[in-house]
Amino acid sequence: MIAQKIVGEHGGSIEVESEEGTGTCFVVRLPAGDGAASGTGI
């Protein structure tokens, strides 16, 4: 829930797929930005 809140506050999403005996896959999507928020320009 902590990660979901942080990602959501940045306009992103988290997807989870789980299959018993195989494992779990987490996909975190964040929008591309211009770096202005971090001040790094990266």
N, C-alpha and C positions, 0 to 999 in steps of 0.2 A: 504494500500500500504506500510506502514511502516513495519508492521509485515511480509508481504510477502518478503520484501527486506532483513530483518534480518534473517528470516528462510532460504531464498535462499542462503545467504552468508555463512550459516553453512551447506549447502548441503542438506537441507530439502525441504519439500513441504507443502502446505496448500490446503486442499480440502474443498469445501463448498457444502452442500446440503440444499435446502430450499423448503418448502412446505407451501403454503398459508394456513393460519388457524391452522397450526400445529407448525411451528417454523423453526429454522435454526440450522444446525449442522456443526460445524467447526472441522476439523481433522488436527492437526499439527503433522508432522512426521519429526523427527530429527535422524540423524545417531547416533548409539551408539559409544562412543569413549572411550579412555583409561584415560580420565581426565587430560591429559597433558596440554591442552590449558588453563584450569582454575587453574592448579597448586595444585588442591585439591586431586587428585587421586581417586575421587569418580566417 
